[in-house]
Amino acid sequence: MHDLPFRSALDLALAIRERRIGCRELLDLHIARVERLDPRLNAVVVRDFDRARARADAADAALARGEAWGPLHGLPMTVKESFDIAGLPTTWGLPELRDSRAEGNAVAVERLLGAGAVIFGKTNVPLLLADWQSFNAIHGTTNNPWDLSRSPGGSSGGSAAALAAGLSALELGSDIGASIRNPAHYCGVFGHKPTWGICPPRGQALDGNLAETDIAVIGPLARSAGDLAAALGIIAGPDAIEAVGWRLALPPPRRTRLADWRVAVMLDDRNAEVDAPVQEAIARLADFLAARGATVSRTARPEVDTDEAAALYIRLLRAATSARIPPEAFAAQQAEARALAPEDESYRARMLRANTLFHRDWLAANERRQRMRRAWAAFFRDWDLLLCPAAASAAVPHDQAGERWERRITVNGRAVPATDQLFWAGFSGMAYLPSTVAPVGDSPEGLPIGVQIVGPQYEDLSCIEFARQIEAEWRGFTPPPGFA
């Protein structure tokens, strides 16, 4: 029983179906772990144990009658705090929403429940989901289970920490700036950022907004690649209003053996220097792939200027999130943007210009993005995948001082702006491409290192299948010391 909390979600679901463990028994095991271990992590910050126990009892009764609710029947899991669950608060870390209660479930939550899941809580996030740390004034700070003095990442930091520590069997996160990919990398779990638009985000927005945010996606985190594929199959597909006219049909994986993949490897870029241990871990994977017979190139790249891509991503990203800026702050930022020196290309300057962008200027930026999308598509005619970092370093120490653009992280012994590494989120993300993060190594401090597996648009299953193959033949999830 001691290894149950670290098995894959699919293994646990199978154990339930085969009556090797009961739904309530498995839920109570996870609740006991949360109550015993989460004070060290502060990951599961909204708890719905009573309703979960009632649902687990109903799931056991259904199985006794020979009824199966779906592939996740009775599986205990959590979701990111930003997703609506009827009767629970959705705050995004905003103190003024502390006492809010959602009236209904997010679409993805409803689909997971329809597949049989037992959702027993929600996991911590940074304020407005806008940090690679996970802390806010309502729920406090979430710690990384590999080193409590370090961040679990963000914004799905509570999600990744809960999975790594065996507090939850499966998680649902979101990503616009590596908010799935960064925590997966920091905590040594698997995460998938889907192709933009294939998983409906309704019910994961402030103020009940319905419009889909540019670049932003929702997607799963898990302890195995197979779990990612299963969860994606459950939450993907059109929302009801679109389902009248279209269906999702993702192509199967391009390759079924490691020896057959055509893989490009990108270890570093001048816009976002990468720490040597992260580069070395991905390079070792590349060497392993080549030894297995895969076609591996360390020079193949899409015909995309990375300097332009770095600037364009910040422009599109900050424009996408500007709707949440209050009117008074927006007016102040307009004045600041007008006062900027033309040559100022700092992160803050780029952010201010993007926050206050005229729509015609956004249209011009979008046109540049569309041209980059075609360059990526041309690249993927010759190459199946691009392997690259998910972040510039392994998990960083907690640092909550000042604003994000004022903070520094250490890369190759030097202090660099923490926001530089957004490049690894946006290079492919702004082009709507899917990517999977899988654990591949450890830093000298014993912290997990992941690889970002970028694939062609709508070829999510190729990214996940490649992750599954390296999980089987190279490295998979390992529990952090002190939580096993």
GUMAR-18923 format. One record per atom (N, C-alpha, C): residue in three letters; x, y, z. Coordinates in steps of 0.1 Angstrom, whole numbers, plus 5000, padded with zeros to 4 digits. Layout:
! GUMAR-18923
ALAXYZ
...
This chain:
! GUMAR-18923
MET500849885000
MET500050005000
MET500850135000
HIS502150125005
HIS502950245006
HIS503250304993
ASP503250234982
ASP503550294969
ASP502250344961
LEU501150314967
LEU499850364960
LEU499850504957
PRO500250594966
PRO500050744963
PRO500950784951
PHE501950704947
PHE502850744936
PHE502650664923
ARG501650584923
ARG501250514911
ARG500650614901
SER500550574888
SER499950654878
SER498450654881
ALA497750754876
ALA496250764877
ALA495650644870
LEU496150604859
LEU495550484852
LEU495750364860
ASP496850344866
ASP497050224875
ASP496050224886
LEU495850344892
LEU494950344904
LEU493550324899
ALA493150374887
ALA491850354882
ALA491550204879
LEU492650144874
LEU492549994871
LEU492349924884
ALA493049954895
ALA492949894907
ALA491549904913
ILE490950014911
ILE489550034915
ILE488649944907
ARG488749944894
ARG487849864886
ARG488049714889
GLU489249674892
GLU489449534895
GLU489149494910
ARG488649594917
ARG488249574931
ARG489449544940
ARG490649584937
ARG491849564945
ARG491849674956
ILE491149784954
ILE491049884964
ILE489649954962
GLY489050004972
GLY487850074971
GLY487950224968
CYS486950284963
CYS487050424960
CYS487150504973
ARG486350474983
ARG486450544996
ARG487850515002
GLU488350395001
GLU489550365007
GLU490750445001
LEU490750454988
LEU491750534981
LEU491650674984
LEU490450734985
LEU490250874988
LEU490750895002
ASP490350815012
ASP490750835026
ASP492350835027
LEU492950745019
LEU494450745019
LEU495050875015
HIS494450935004
HIS494951065000
HIS494651175010
ILE493451175015
ILE493051275025
ILE494051265037
ALA494351145042
ALA495251135053
ALA496651185050
ARG497051165037
ARG498351225033
ARG498251375033
VAL497251425028
VAL497051575028
VAL497151625042
GLU496451565051
GLU496351615065
GLU497751605072
ARG498451495068
ARG499751475075
ARG500851545069
LEU500951555055
LEU502051615048
LEU501951755043
ASP500651795040
ASP500451925033
ASP500852045042
PRO500852035055
PRO501352145063
PRO502852185059
ARG503552095054
ARG504952125049
ARG504952195035
LEU503852165028
LEU503852215014
LEU502852325012
ASN501752315018
ASN500652415015
ASN500252415001
ALA499952294996
ALA499552274982
ALA498052274980
VAL497352184988
VAL495852164986
VAL495252264996
VAL494852384991
VAL494452494999
VAL492952515000
VAL492152444991
VAL490752444992
VAL490352294993
ARG489652265004
ARG489452115007
ARG487952095007
ASP487551985000
ASP486151954999
ASP485951805002
PHE486451775014
PHE486551635018
PHE485151565020
ASP484251635026
ASP482951575029
ASP482151535016
ARG482051625007
ARG481451594994
ARG482151484987
ALA483451494987
ALA484251384981
ALA484051254987
ARG483951245000
ARG483651115006
ARG482251065002
ALA481251145001
ALA479951104997
ALA480051054982
ARG480751124974
ARG480851074960
ARG481650944959
ALA482750924967
ALA483450804967
ALA482550684972
ASP481750714982
ASP480850604986
ASP479850574975
ALA479350674968
ALA478450644957
ALA479150574946
ALA480450604944
ALA481250524933
ALA481350384937
ASP481650354950
ASP481750214954
ASP480450144952
ALA479350214956
ALA477950154954
ALA477650124940
ALA478050214931
ALA477850194917
ALA478650074912
LEU479850054916
LEU480649944911
LEU480049814916
ALA479549814928
ALA478849694934
ALA477649654926
ARG477049754919
ARG475849724911
ARG476249694896
GLY477549694894
GLY478049674880
GLY478049794871
GLU477949914877
GLU477950034869
GLU479350094869
ALA479750144858
ALA481050214856
ALA480750354851
TRP481250454859
TRP481050594855
TRP481950644843
GLY483050574842
GLY483950624831
GLY485350574835
PRO486350624827
PRO487750574828
PRO488450614841
LEU487850724848
LEU488450764861
LEU487550734873
HIS486750634871
HIS485750594882
HIS486450584895
GLY486050674904
GLY486450674918
GLY487850734920
LEU488550784910
LEU489850834911
LEU489950964919
PRO490650974930
PRO490751094938
PRO491751194931
MET491351314929
MET492151414923
MET491851554927
THR492651644924
THR492451794927
THR492651874914
VAL492251994914
VAL492352084903
VAL492852224908
LYS493452294899
LYS493952424902
LYS492852514907
GLU493252604916
GLU492252694923
GLU491452774913
SER491952804902
SER491352894892
SER490152834885
PHE489952704887
PHE488752644880
PHE487552644889
ASP486452674884
ASP485152674891
ASP484752534895
ILE484452514908
ILE483752404912
ILE482552454921
ALA481352404917
ALA480152464923
ALA480252454939
GLY480052574945
GLY480052574959
GLY481352614966
LEU482452614958
LEU483752644963
LEU484252774958
PRO485152844966
PRO485652974961
PRO486552964949
THR486553054940
THR487453074930
THR488053214931
THR489253224935
THR489753364939
THR490953404930
TRP491753314924
TRP492953354917
TRP493853434926
GLY493753404939
GLY494553474949
GLY494153614953
LEU493053664948
LEU492553804951
LEU491853804964
PRO492253874974
PRO491653874987
PRO490153914986
GLU489754004977
GLU488454054976
GLU487453934972
LEU488053824967
LEU487153714962
LEU487253604972
ARG487753624984
ARG487953524994
ARG486653444997
ASP485553524998
ASP484253465001
ASP483353434989
SER483953434978
SER483153404966
SER482753254966
ARG481753214958
ARG481353074957
ARG480953054942
ALA481552964935
ALA481152934921
ALA479752874921
GLU478952914911
GLU477652864909
GLU477552734902
GLY478652714894
GLY478652584886
GLY480052534884
ASN480252434877
ASN481552374874
ASN482052424861
ALA483352434860
ALA484052464847
ALA483752344838
VAL483852374825
VAL483552264815
VAL484552144818
ALA485852174819
ALA486752064821
ALA486451984834
VAL486152054845
VAL485751994857
VAL484551904855
GLU483551954848
GLU482351874845
GLU482751744837
ARG483651754828
ARG484051644820
ARG484851544828
LEU485651584837
LEU486451494846
LEU485451424855
LEU484451494861
LEU483451434869
LEU482651334861
GLY482351364848
GLY481651274840
GLY482451144837
ALA483751154837
ALA484551044836
ALA484750964848
GLY484151004859
GLY484150934872
GLY485050984883
ALA485751094880
ALA486751134890
ALA486051184903
VAL486751174914
VAL486351224927
VAL487251344930
ILE486751464929
ILE487551584931
ILE487451624945
PHE488551624953
PHE488451654967
PHE489051784972
GLY489551864962
GLY490151994966
GLY490752064955
LYS491252184958
LYS491852274948
LYS493252314953
THR494152344943
THR495552364947
THR495952504944
ASN497052544951
ASN497352694952
ASN497952744939
VAL497752884939
VAL498252954927
VAL498853094931
PRO499553154923
PRO500053294926
PRO498853394922
LEU499053514927
LEU498053624924
LEU497853634909
LEU496653624905
LEU496253644891
LEU496953544882
LEU497453434887
LEU498153324880
LEU499353384872
ALA499953474878
ALA500953554871
ALA502353554877
ASP502853434880
ASP504153414886
ASP504653274884
TRP505953254885
TRP506553124885
TRP506853084899
GLN506153144909
GLN506053104922
GLN504553094925
SER504253024937
SER502753014940
SER502553064954
PHE502253194955
PHE501853244968
PHE500853354966
ASN500053374976
ASN499053484976
ASN498653514990
ALA497853624991
ALA497553675005
ALA496453595011
ILE495753515004
ILE494653435010
ILE495253305016
HIS496053235007
HIS496453095011
HIS497953085014
GLY498653185012
GLY500153185016
GLY500953115005
THR502053065009
THR503153015000
THR503152864999
THR503252814987
THR503452664984
THR504852634982
ASN505352534989
ASN506752494988
ASN506952374978
ASN508152364973
ASN508552254965
ASN508852134973
PRO508252014970
PRO508551894979
PRO509951844978
TRP510751884967
TRP512151844966
TRP513051934975
ASP512552054978
ASP513352144987
ASP512352254991
LEU511952245004
LEU510952335009
LEU511252485008
SER512552515006
SER512952655005
SER512852704991
ARG512352624982
ARG512252664968
ARG510852664963
SER510652734952
SER509352744945
SER508952614938
PRO507752574939
PRO507252464931
PRO506952504916
GLY507152634913
GLY506752684901
GLY505352754901
GLY504952804890
GLY503652864889
GLY503252884874
SER502052904871
SER501052924882
SER500352804887
SER500652684881
SER500052564886
SER500952494896
GLY501552574905
GLY502552524914
GLY501952434924
GLY500852464930
GLY500152374939
GLY499852244933
SER499452244920
SER499152124913
SER500352034912
ALA501452084908
ALA502652004906
ALA503151954919
ALA503152034930
ALA503651994943
ALA502751884948
ALA501451894947
ALA500551794952
ALA500851654945
LEU501051664932
LEU501251534925
LEU502551474929
ALA503651554930
ALA504951504933
ALA504951444947
ALA504251494956
ALA504251454970
ALA503251334972
GLY502551294962
GLY501551184963
GLY500351224971
LEU499951354970
LEU498751404977
LEU497551394967
SER497751384954
SER496651374945
SER497051284933
ALA496151224927
ALA496451124916
ALA496551194902
LEU495851304901
LEU495851374887
LEU495551514890
GLU495951604881
GLU495651744882
GLU495251814869
LEU494651924871
LEU494152004860
LEU494752144862
GLY495552194852
GLY496152324853
GLY495852414841
SER496552524840
SER496452614829
SER497752674825
ASP497852734813
ASP499252774809
ASP499052884798
ILE499653004801
ILE499853104791
ILE501353144790
GLY502053124802
GLY503453164802
GLY504253044809
ALA503952924805
ALA504652804810
ALA504052764824
SER502752794826
SER502152774840
SER501852624842
ILE501852544832
ILE501852394834
ILE503252344832
ARG504052394822
ARG505352344819
ARG506352374830
ASN506352494835
ASN507352534845
ASN507152454858
PRO505952434864
PRO505852354876
PRO506152214874
ALA505852154862
ALA506152014859
ALA507651994860
HIS508352094853
HIS509852084853
HIS510452104868
TYR509952204875
TYR510452224889
TYR510152114898
CYS509052034896
CYS508651934906
CYS508851794901
GLY509351774889
GLY509651644884
GLY508451554880
VAL507451624875
VAL506251554871
VAL506051574856
PHE504951524850
PHE504651544836
PHE503551644835
GLY503651724824
GLY502651824821
GLY502451844807
HIS501251874802
HIS501051894788
HIS500252024786
LYS500952114778
LYS500252234773
LYS499652204759
PRO498352194758
PRO497752154746
PRO497852254735
THR497552214723
THR497352314712
THR496252404716
TRP496552534713
TRP495552634717
TRP494152614711
GLY493152614719
GLY491752604714
GLY491152474714
ILE491852364718
ILE491252234717
ILE490652194731
CYS490952264741
CYS490352224754
CYS489552354759
PRO488252344760
PRO487452464764
PRO487752514778
PRO488152644779
PRO488452694792
PRO487352754800
ARG486152744795
ARG484952814802
ARG484852764816
GLY484752854825
GLY484752824839
GLY486152834846
GLN487052884838
GLN488452914844
GLN488753054839
ALA488053154845
ALA488153294841
ALA487553374852
LEU488153494854
LEU487653594864
LEU486353654858
ASP485453694868
ASP484253764864
ASP483353684855
GLY483453554854
GLY482653474845
GLY482853504831
ASN484053564827
ASN484253594813
ASN484153464804
LEU483653484792
LEU483453374783
LEU484453374771
ALA485053484768
ALA485953494757
ALA487253414760
GLU487753334750
GLU488953264752
GLU490153354750
THR491053344760
THR492253434760
THR493253394750
ASP493853484742
ASP494953444733
ASP496053374740
ILE496553274734
ILE497753194739
ILE497353104751
ALA496453144759
ALA496153064771
ALA495452934768
VAL495852824776
VAL495252694774
VAL494952634788
ILE494152534789
ILE494152444801
ILE494652314797
GLY495152234807
GLY495652104804
GLY496052024816
PRO496451904815
PRO496651814826
PRO498151814831
LEU498251784844
LEU499551744850
LEU499351604856
ALA500451524856
ALA500351384861
ALA501651334864
ARG501751204869
ARG502951134872
ARG503351044861
SER502651044850
SER503050954838
SER502451014826
ALA503150984815
ALA502651034802
ALA501350974798
GLY501150844801
GLY499850784798
GLY498750854805
ASP498950904817
ASP497850984824
ASP497551114816
LEU498551174811
LEU498351294803
LEU497451264791
ALA497751154784
ALA496951124772
ALA495551094776
ALA495351024787
ALA493950994791
ALA493251114795
ALA493851204803
ALA493151324808
ALA492851414796
LEU493851434787
LEU493551514775
LEU492351464767
GLY492251334766
GLY491151274759
GLY489851304765
ILE489851324778
ILE488551354785
ILE488251504784
ILE489251594786
ILE488851734786
ILE488851804772
ALA489451744762
ALA489551804749
ALA488251794741
GLY488051884732
GLY486851874723
GLY486052004725
PRO485252034715
PRO484552164715
PRO483552184727
ASP483452314731
ASP482452344740
ASP481052334733
ALA480052334740
ALA478652294735
ALA478352384723
ILE478652514724
ILE478252614713
ILE478952584700
GLU480252534701
GLU480952494689
GLU480652354684
ALA480252264693
ALA480052124690
ALA478952104680
VAL478152204677
VAL477152194667
VAL477752174653
GLY478952234652
GLY479552234638
GLY480852174636
TRP481552134647
TRP482852074645
TRP483151974656
ARG484051874652
ARG484551774661
ARG486051774661
LEU486651734672
LEU488151734673
LEU488551594669
ALA489551584660
ALA490151464656
ALA491651474656
LEU492351454667
LEU493751474668
LEU494451354660
PRO495451384652
PRO496151274645
PRO496851184655
PRO497051054651
PRO497850964660
PRO499351014661
PRO500050954670
PRO501450994671
PRO502250954658
ARG503151034655
ARG503951014642
ARG504750894642
ARG505250854654
ARG506250744655
ARG505850654667
THR506150524666
THR505850434676
THR507150374683
ARG508350414677
ARG509550364683
ARG510550484684
LEU511350484695
LEU512350584696
LEU513250594684
ALA513650484678
ALA514550484667
ALA514050564655
ASP512750584654
ASP512150644642
ASP511950794643
TRP512150854655
TRP511850994656
TRP512951074649
ARG512451194644
ARG513351294638
ARG513251414648
VAL514351434655
VAL514251534667
VAL515351634665
ALA514951764667
ALA515851874668
ALA516051914682
VAL517151954686
VAL517551984700
VAL518052124701
MET517452204710
MET517852344712
MET518152364727
LEU519352384730
LEU519752384744
LEU519752524750
ASP519952624742
ASP520152764748
ASP519752864737
ASP519652984742
ASP519353104733
ASP519853224739
ARG520253324732
ARG520853444738
ARG519753524744
ASN518453504741
ASN517453574748
ASN517053514762
ALA517553394765
ALA517253334777
ALA518353224780
GLU519453274786
GLU520553184789
GLU520053064798
VAL520552944796
VAL520052824803
VAL521252774812
ASP520952744824
ASP521952694833
ASP522552564828
ALA523852544830
ALA524552424825
ALA523952294828
PRO523552274841
PRO522952134844
PRO521652104836
VAL520852214833
VAL519652184825
VAL520052154811
GLN521052224805
GLN521552194792
GLN522052054791
GLU522852014801
GLU523551884802
GLU522551774802
ALA521451784810
ALA520451684811
ALA519751654798
ILE519451764791
ILE518751754778
ILE519751694768
ALA521051734769
ALA522051684759
ALA522251534761
ARG522251494774
ARG522351344776
ARG521151264770
LEU520051324771
LEU518851264765
LEU519051254750
ALA519551364744
ALA519851364729
ALA520851254725
ASP521851244733
ASP522851134731
ASP522250994731
PHE521350974741
PHE520650854743
PHE519750824731
LEU519050924726
LEU518250904714
LEU519050874702
ALA520150934700
ALA520950904689
ALA521550764689
ALA521850724702
ALA522350584703
ALA521250484700
ARG520050524703
ARG518950434700
ARG518550434685
GLY519150514677
GLY518950524663
GLY518050634658
ALA517650724667
ALA516850834663
ALA517650934655
THR517051014646
THR517751114639
THR517751244647
VAL518851284651
VAL518951394661
VAL519851514655
SER519351634655
SER520151744651
SER520151854662
ARG521351904664
ARG521452014674
ARG521452154667
THR521252154654
THR521352284647
THR520052314640
ALA519152214637
ALA517952244630
ALA517052334638
ARG516452434631
ARG515552524638
ARG514552574628
PRO513352614633
PRO512452684624
PRO512952814620
GLU512552864608
GLU513052994603
GLU512353104610
VAL512653114623
VAL512053224632
VAL513253294639
ASP513253424637
ASP514253494644
ASP513953504659
THR514853444668
THR514453434682
THR514453574689
ASP515153674684
ASP515053804690
ASP513653864688
GLU513253844675
GLU511853894672
GLU510853814680
ALA511053684681
ALA510053594688
ALA509953634703
ALA511153664709
ALA511053704723
ALA510253824725
ALA510553924717
ALA509754054718
ALA508354044715
LEU508053964704
LEU506653944700
LEU505853874710
TYR506353774717
TYR505653704727
TYR505253794738
ILE506153874743
ILE505753964754
ILE504654054750
ARG504754104737
ARG503754194732
ARG502354124732
LEU502354004727
LEU501053934726
LEU500553884740
LEU501453844748
LEU501153794762
LEU500553904770
ARG501254014771
ARG500754124779
ARG499554194773
ALA499354194760
ALA498154244754
ALA496954144758
ALA497254014759
ALA496253914762
ALA495753934776
THR496653974785
THR496253974799
THR495854124804
SER495854214795
SER495654354798
SER494254384803
ALA493254294799
ALA491854324802
ALA491654324817
ARG492554264825
ARG492354264840
ARG492854384847
ILE493454484839
ILE494054604845
ILE492854694849
PRO492754744861
PRO491654844865
PRO491854974857
PRO490755044855
PRO490855164846
PRO491855264851
GLU491955284864
GLU492955384869
GLU494355344866
ALA494655214868
ALA495955164866
ALA496255174851
PHE495255144843
PHE495455144828
PHE495855284824
ALA495155384829
ALA495455524825
ALA496855564829
ALA497255514841
ALA498655544846
ALA499655474837
GLN499355354833
GLN500255284824
GLN500355344810
GLN499255404805
GLN499355474793
GLN500255594793
ALA500255664804
ALA501155774806
ALA502555734807
GLU502855624814
GLU504155564815
GLU504655524802
ALA503855454794
ALA504255404781
ALA504655524772
ARG503855634772
ARG504155744764
ARG505455804767
ALA505855794780
ALA507155864785
ALA508355774782
LEU508155654778
LEU509355564776
LEU510255614765
ALA511555594767
ALA512455624756
ALA512355524745
PRO512355564732
PRO512155464721
PRO513155344722
GLU514355374727
GLU515355264727
GLU515155174739
ASP514255194748
ASP514055114760
ASP513354984756
GLU514154874757
GLU513554744754
GLU513654654766
SER513654714778
SER513554634790
SER512154554791
TYR512154454799
TYR510854384801
TYR509754474805
ARG509954564814
ARG508854654819
ARG508454744808
ALA509354794800
ALA508954884788
ALA508154804778
ARG508554684775
ARG507754604766
ARG506354574771
MET506354544784
MET505054514791
MET504154634790
LEU504654754793
LEU503854874793
LEU503254904780
ARG504154894769
ARG503654914756
ARG502554814752
ALA502754684756
ALA501754584752
ALA500454604760
ASN500554634773
ASN499354654781
ASN498454764775
THR499054864768
THR498254974763
THR498254984748
LEU498354874742
LEU498454864727
LEU497154904720
PHE497354974709
PHE496155004700
PHE495854874693
HIS494554854690
HIS494154734683
HIS494854714670
ARG495054824662
ARG495754804649
ARG497154754651
ASP497754794662
ASP499154744665
ASP499154604669
TRP498054554676
TRP497954414679
TRP497754334666
LEU496954394657
LEU496754324644
LEU498054304637
ALA498954404637
ALA500254394631
ALA501054284638
ALA501054274651
ALA501754174659
ALA501154034655
ASN499854024654
ASN499253894651
ASN499753854637
GLU499853944628
GLU500353904614
GLU501753844615
ARG502553904623
ARG503953854625
ARG503853714631
ARG502953694640
ARG502753564647
ARG502353464636
GLN501353504627
GLN500853404617
GLN501953364608
ARG502853454605
ARG504053414596
ARG504953314603
MET505153344616
MET505953244624
MET505253104625
ARG503953104626
ARG503252974626
ARG503552894613
ARG503552964602
ARG503852894589
ARG505352854589
ALA506252924595
ALA507652884595
ALA507752754604
TRP507052754615
TRP507052634623
TRP506452514616
ALA505352534608
ALA504752424601
ALA505752374590
ALA506552464584
ALA507552414574
ALA508652334581
PHE509052374593
PHE510052304601
PHE509552164604
PHE508352154608
PHE507852014612
PHE507551924600
ARG507751974588
ARG507651884576
ARG508951794576
ASP510051854581
ASP511351774581
ASP511651714595
TRP511051774605
TRP511351724619
TRP510051694626
ASP510151594635
ASP508951554642
ASP508651644654
LEU509751674661
LEU509651744674
LEU510851834676
LEU510751934685
LEU511852014690
LEU511951994705
LEU513151954709
LEU513351944724
LEU514152064728
CYS513652124740
CYS514252244745
CYS513952254760
PRO514552354767
PRO514252364781
PRO512852414783
ALA512352394795
ALA511052454800
ALA511352574807
ALA512552594813
ALA512952704821
ALA514452724821
ALA514952824826
ALA516352854825
ALA517152774836
SER516552734846
SER517252664857
SER516252564863
ALA516852484873
ALA515952404881
ALA515252494891
ALA514452444900
ALA513652524909
ALA514452624917
VAL513852744917
VAL514552864923
VAL514152884938
PRO514952944946
PRO514552974960
PRO513353074960
HIS512553064970
HIS511453154972
HIS512053294972
ASP511353384964
ASP511753524964
ASP510453604961
GLN509853664971
GLN508553734969
GLN508753884970
ALA509953934969
ALA510254074971
ALA509954144957
GLY509254264958
GLY509054344946
GLY508254274935
GLU508354334923
GLU507654284912
GLU508454174905
ARG507754094896
ARG508453994889
ARG509654044881
TRP509454154874
TRP510454194865
TRP511654254873
GLU511554274886
GLU512654324894
GLU513454214900
ARG512954084900
ARG513653974906
ARG514753914897
ARG515653854904
ARG516753784896
ARG516853634900
ILE517253554891
ILE517553414894
ILE519053394890
THR519653284895
THR521053254892
THR521153154881
VAL521853194870
VAL522053104859
VAL523553114855
ASN524152994856
ASN525552984854
ASN526353084862
GLY525953094875
GLY526753174884
GLY526453324883
ARG525553364875
ARG525253504873
ARG523753534876
ALA523553654882
ALA522153694884
ALA521553754871
VAL520453694867
VAL519853744855
VAL518353764857
PRO517753854849
PRO516253884852
PRO515453754851
ALA514653734861
ALA513753614861
ALA512853604849
THR512453724844
THR511553724832
THR512153684819
ASP513453684819
ASP514153634806
ASP513653504802
GLN513453414811
GLN513153274808
GLN511653254802
LEU510953364802
LEU509653354795
LEU509753324781
PHE510953344775
PHE511253304761
PHE510953164759
TRP511253074768
TRP511052934766
TRP509552894767
ALA508752984773
ALA507252964773
ALA506653004760
GLY507253124754
GLY506553184743
GLY507053144729
PHE508253104728
PHE508853064715
PHE507852984707
SER507352874713
SER506352784707
SER504952814711
GLY504752864723
GLY503452884729
GLY502652984721
MET503253094717
MET502453204711
MET502053154697
ALA502753054691
ALA502352994678
ALA501352884679
TYR500752874691
TYR499652784694
TYR500052634695
LEU501352604696
LEU501852474695
LEU501752394708
PRO501552264707
PRO501552184719
PRO502952144724
SER503052124737
SER504352084742
SER504052004755
THR504851904757
THR504851814769
THR506151834777
VAL506051844790
VAL507251844798
VAL507351704805
ALA508551644804
ALA508851514811
ALA510151524819
PRO510151454830
PRO511451464838
PRO512551384831
VAL513751434831
VAL514851374824
VAL516151374832
GLY516251444843
GLY517551444850
GLY517351514863
ASP518551534869
ASP518651604882
ASP519751714882
SER519551814890
SER520551914891
SER521551874901
PRO522751934903
PRO523751894913
PRO523151904927
GLU522051984929
GLU521451994942
GLU520351884944
GLY520151804934
GLY519151694935
GLY517751744931
LEU517651854924
LEU516351904920
LEU516051844906
PRO514751824903
PRO514351764890
PRO514651864879
ILE514951804867
ILE515051874855
ILE514151814844
GLY513451894837
GLY512551844827
GLY512951884813
VAL512451824803
VAL512651864789
VAL511251904784
GLN511252004775
GLN510052054769
GLN510051994755
ILE508951914751
ILE508851844739
ILE507851924730
VAL508251994721
VAL507352074712
VAL507052004700
GLY505752004696
GLY505351934684
GLY504452024675
PRO504151974663
PRO503252054654
PRO501952074660
GLN501252184655
GLN499952214659
GLN499052094657
TYR498252064667
TYR497251954667
TYR497851814668
GLU499251814669
GLU499851684671
GLU500251664685
ASP499351694694
ASP499551674708
ASP499951534712
LEU499351434705
LEU499651294709
LEU501051254705
SER501651324695
SER503051294693
SER503951334704
CYS503651454710
CYS504451504721
CYS504351404733
ILE503051364736
ILE502851284747
ILE503451144745
GLU503251094733
GLU503850954730
GLU505350954731
PHE506051064726
PHE507451064728
PHE507851074743
ALA507051144751
ALA507251144765
ALA507051014771
ARG506050934767
ARG505850804772
ARG507050714768
GLN507550724756
GLN508650634753
GLN509950664761
ILE510250794763
ILE511450824771
ILE511150794786
GLU509950794790
GLU509550754804
GLU509950604805
ALA509550524795
ALA509750384795
ALA511250344794
GLU512050414786
GLU513350374783
GLU514450464788
TRP514150584793
TRP515150674798
TRP514950704813
ARG513850774816
ARG513550814830
ARG512050844832
GLY511550814843
GLY510150844847
GLY510150924860
PHE508950934865
PHE508751004878
PHE509350934889
THR510051004898
THR510550944911
THR510051034922
PRO509550974933
PRO509051054945
PRO510151134952
PRO509851254956
PRO510851324964
PRO511151264977
PRO512351274982
PRO512651214995
PRO511851285006
GLY511451205016
GLY510651255027
GLY509151245025
PHE508751215013
PHE507351205010
PHE506851055007
ALA507850975004
ALA507550835001
ALA507050755013
